[in-house]
């Protein structure tokens, strides 16, 4: 059975519980709240410290700076640099 089928079957079973049976509904609710993780909101900006925000702003500022200045053949550039620095 797929996850969607399991979810639908669970909902169908919960719908069969009598609305007046608060004890059983409370047990089901407590079981679900304990066993099903809740989704946290995507508010990462509020969770960041000022230092993390500063570093994130720096990363955003420099994003792509290094890829634009790289040459196509870095091995050739390295070889030329080594030859200039150390000779043959």
C-alpha positions in Angstrom: 0.0 0.0 0.0 1.3 3.4 -0.9 1.7 6.3 1.6 -1.2 8.1 0.0 -3.4 5.0 0.4 -2.3 4.6 4.1 -3.1 8.2 4.7 -6.6 7.9 3.1 -7.3 4.7 5.0 -6.3 6.3 8.3 -8.6 9.3 7.6 -11.5 7.0 6.7 -11.0 5.1 10.0 -10.9 8.3 12.0 -14.1 9.5 10.3 -15.8 6.3 11.4 -15.3 7.3 15.1 -18.4 8.7 16.7 -18.1 12.4 17.3 -19.5 12.0 20.8 -16.8 9.5 21.8 -14.3 12.2 23.0 -12.2 9.7 24.9 -11.4 7.7 21.8 -10.8 10.8 19.7 -8.5 12.2 22.4 -6.5 8.9 22.3 -6.2 9.1 18.5 -5.2 12.8 18.7 -2.6 12.2 21.4 -1.2 9.3 19.4 -0.9 11.4 16.2 0.6 14.4 17.9 3.3 12.2 19.5 4.1 10.1 16.5 3.7 12.6 13.6 6.4 15.2 13.4 5.2 18.7 12.7 6.6 20.8 9.9 8.6 23.7 11.0 8.1 27.0 9.2 10.8 28.1 6.9 11.8 31.2 8.8 15.6 30.7 8.8 16.2 34.5 8.8 14.7 34.9 12.2 16.8 32.0 13.6 20.1 33.3 12.5 22.5 35.2 14.8 23.8 38.6 13.8 27.2 37.0 12.9 25.5 34.4 10.7 23.5 37.1 9.0 26.7 39.1 8.4 28.5 36.1 6.9 25.5 35.2 4.8 25.4 38.7 3.3 29.1 38.4 2.5 28.5 35.1 0.7 25.6 36.6 -1.3 27.8 39.6 -2.2 30.7 37.3 -3.5 28.5 34.7 -5.0 29.9 33.8 -8.4 32.9 36.0 -8.1 35.4 33.2 -8.5 33.7 31.2 -11.2 33.7 34.3 -13.5 37.4 34.8 -13.2 38.5 31.2 -13.7 40.2 30.3 -17.0 39.2 27.4 -19.2 42.5 25.5 -18.7 43.6 25.9 -15.1 46.2 23.1 -15.5 48.0 25.0 -18.2 47.9 28.1 -16.0 49.3 26.2 -13.1 52.1 24.7 -15.2 53.1 28.2 -16.5 53.1 29.6 -13.0 55.3 26.7 -11.7 57.7 27.2 -14.6 57.9 30.9 -13.9 58.4 30.5 -10.2 60.8 27.4 -10.2 62.1 27.2 -13.7 62.6 23.9 -15.5 
